[in-house]
Amino acid sequence: LFDYIEVFYNQQRMHSAIGYAAPAEFERAAA
């Protein structure tokens, strides 16, 4: 759960790393 929150919170900074992809798409990949 901590990892999930960390990733979700870091998405704002990682959005650039994942190619500015949709958060929902990244969420599905992480889930």
C-alpha positions in Angstrom: 0.0 0.0 0.0 2.9 2.3 0.8 4.4 1.7 -2.6 1.1 2.4 -4.3 0.7 5.8 -2.5 4.4 6.6 -3.2 3.9 6.0 -6.9 0.6 7.8 -7.0 2.1 10.8 -5.2 5.2 10.7 -7.4 3.2 10.6 -10.6 3.3 14.4 -10.6 7.0 14.2 -11.0 7.1 10.9 -12.9 4.6 12.0 -15.5 7.5 13.3 -17.4 9.4 10.0 -17.1 6.4 7.9 -18.3 6.1 10.1 -21.3 3.4 12.3 -19.9 1.0 9.4 -20.3 -2.5 9.3 -18.7 -2.4 8.6 -15.0 -5.2 6.0 -15.5 -3.0 4.1 -17.9 0.0 4.1 -15.5 -2.4 3.0 -12.7 -3.6 0.0 -14.7 0.0 -1.0 -15.4 1.0 -0.7 -11.7 -2.1 -2.5 -10.5 
